[in-house]
Amino acid sequence: MKKKIALYPGTFDPITNGHFDIIERALSLFDEVIIAVADSQEKKPMFTLTQRIDMVKSATKHLENVKVFGFNNLTVEFAHTHEATILIRGLRAVSDFEYELQLGYVNNSLDDTIETVYLMPKLKHAFISSSIVRNLLKFQAKTQHLLPKEVQEIIGTSCI
């Protein structure tokens, strides 16, 4: 039987507890989860691609069947490269739904063998977004309740 490989693409600028919750839950559904950290220079990320990959690897190092890669091509092309047929996307609120639905349709129009699965984070993580974390970091506000501890350590204690 062929392994069910899921790809979880995103900017992860930085990876949050909400992202981590989605990763853990995806692992209970699929044989392997590949976390694809997008270069996304058009989003002007706070952290470099290398820093973001390092954060994701640190936060997930204890999880089996997780791989982490950076990418700068179309998600469906990257999925093909890694034999992933499922894309994981997180939905926090109704406001995420329209964008994510369009993205799912675009990806499926590029390759109809790719399925998108939408997962909701647990309610306690539903308000967390990378943009909220970045804003808090700019003001050196508390973020340890929003980030995996390994990520908080990488970012530094000056943000606590």
C-alpha positions as CSV (number, residue, x, y, z in Angstrom):
1,M,0.0,0.0,0.0
2,K,1.3,3.4,-1.0
3,K,2.2,5.8,1.9
4,K,-0.1,8.7,2.4
5,I,2.2,11.7,2.3
6,A,0.8,15.1,3.2
7,L,2.4,18.5,2.5
8,Y,1.8,21.4,4.8
9,P,3.0,24.5,3.0
10,G,3.3,27.9,4.5
11,T,5.6,30.8,5.3
12,F,5.8,29.9,9.0
13,D,7.1,33.4,9.8
14,P,7.4,32.2,12.6
15,I,5.9,28.8,13.2
16,T,3.3,29.1,16.0
17,N,1.5,26.8,18.4
18,G,-1.4,26.9,16.0
19,H,0.8,25.5,13.2
20,F,2.2,23.0,15.5
21,D,-1.3,21.8,16.5
22,I,-2.1,21.3,12.8
23,I,1.1,19.3,12.3
24,E,0.4,17.0,15.3
25,R,-3.1,16.4,14.1
26,A,-2.0,15.8,10.5
27,L,0.4,13.1,11.8
28,S,-2.5,11.2,13.2
29,L,-4.1,11.1,9.7
30,F,-1.2,10.6,7.4
31,D,1.9,8.4,7.2
32,E,4.2,11.3,6.7
33,V,3.9,15.1,6.9
34,I,6.3,17.3,4.9
35,I,6.4,20.9,6.1
36,A,7.2,23.1,3.2
37,V,8.5,26.5,4.2
38,A,7.8,28.9,1.4
39,D,10.4,31.5,0.5
40,S,7.6,34.1,0.1
41,Q,9.7,37.2,-0.5
42,E,6.6,39.0,-1.6
43,K,5.3,38.8,1.9
44,K,8.5,40.4,3.2
45,P,9.0,37.9,6.0
46,M,10.6,39.0,9.3
47,F,12.8,35.9,9.4
48,T,15.0,34.5,6.6
49,L,14.1,31.3,4.9
50,T,17.0,29.6,6.7
51,Q,15.9,30.9,10.1
52,R,12.3,29.8,9.4
53,I,13.4,26.3,8.4
54,D,15.6,26.0,11.5
55,M,12.7,27.1,13.7
56,V,10.3,24.5,12.1
57,K,13.0,21.8,12.4
58,S,13.6,22.6,16.1
59,A,9.9,22.7,16.9
60,T,9.3,19.3,15.2
61,K,12.6,17.4,15.9
62,H,10.9,15.1,18.4
63,L,8.1,14.1,15.9
64,E,8.5,11.0,13.8
65,N,7.5,11.0,10.2
66,V,8.0,14.8,9.7
67,K,10.3,16.3,7.1
68,V,11.1,20.0,6.7
69,F,12.2,21.7,3.4
70,G,12.3,25.2,2.0
71,F,10.8,25.8,-1.4
72,N,10.3,28.6,-3.9
73,N,8.2,27.1,-6.7
74,L,4.6,26.2,-7.1
75,T,3.2,24.1,-4.2
76,V,1.8,21.4,-6.6
77,E,5.3,21.1,-8.2
78,F,6.9,20.8,-4.8
79,A,4.3,18.2,-3.8
80,H,5.1,16.1,-7.0
81,T,8.8,16.2,-6.1
82,H,8.1,14.6,-2.8
83,E,5.3,12.3,-3.9
84,A,2.7,14.1,-1.7
85,T,-0.9,13.9,-2.9
86,I,-2.5,15.8,-0.1
87,L,-2.1,19.4,0.9
88,I,-2.8,20.4,4.5
89,R,-4.2,23.9,5.2
90,G,-5.3,25.4,8.5
91,L,-8.5,27.3,9.0
92,R,-8.7,29.5,12.0
93,A,-11.9,31.5,11.2
94,V,-14.5,32.1,8.6
95,S,-12.3,34.9,7.2
96,D,-9.6,32.3,6.2
97,F,-12.1,30.1,4.4
98,E,-12.6,32.1,1.2
99,Y,-8.9,32.5,0.5
100,E,-8.1,28.9,1.4
101,L,-11.0,27.6,-0.8
102,Q,-9.7,29.6,-3.8
103,L,-6.2,28.3,-3.2
104,G,-7.4,24.8,-3.0
105,Y,-9.3,25.2,-6.3
106,V,-6.3,26.7,-8.0
107,N,-4.0,23.9,-6.8
108,N,-6.6,21.3,-8.0
109,S,-6.9,23.0,-11.3
110,L,-3.1,22.7,-11.8
111,D,-3.2,19.0,-10.8
112,D,-6.4,17.2,-10.1
113,T,-4.6,14.4,-8.3
114,I,-3.9,16.8,-5.4
115,E,-6.4,17.0,-2.6
116,T,-6.6,19.7,0.0
117,V,-7.5,18.8,3.5
118,Y,-8.5,21.6,5.9
119,L,-7.8,21.3,9.6
120,M,-8.9,23.6,12.3
121,P,-6.6,24.2,15.2
122,K,-7.8,23.6,18.7
123,L,-9.9,26.5,20.0
124,K,-7.1,27.7,22.3
125,H,-4.9,28.3,19.3
126,A,-7.6,29.7,16.9
127,F,-6.6,33.3,17.4
128,I,-2.9,32.8,16.9
129,S,-1.3,34.0,13.6
130,S,2.2,34.6,12.6
131,S,1.4,38.2,11.8
132,I,0.1,38.7,15.4
133,V,3.3,37.2,16.7
134,R,5.5,39.4,14.5
135,N,3.6,42.4,15.7
136,L,4.2,41.4,19.3
137,L,7.9,40.8,18.6
138,K,8.3,44.3,17.2
139,F,7.2,45.6,20.6
140,Q,9.1,43.0,22.6
141,A,5.9,41.8,24.0
142,K,5.3,38.3,25.6
143,T,5.1,35.6,23.0
144,Q,6.0,32.4,24.8
145,H,2.3,31.3,25.1
146,L,2.0,31.5,21.3
147,L,5.2,29.8,20.1
148,P,6.7,26.3,20.6
149,K,9.4,26.7,23.3
150,E,12.2,25.8,20.9
151,V,11.1,28.7,18.6
152,Q,10.9,31.1,21.5
153,E,14.5,30.1,22.5
154,I,15.7,30.7,18.9
155,I,14.0,34.1,18.7
156,G,15.5,35.0,22.1
157,T,14.4,35.9,25.5
158,S,14.5,39.7,24.7
159,C,10.9,39.3,23.4
160,I,9.4,38.0,26.7
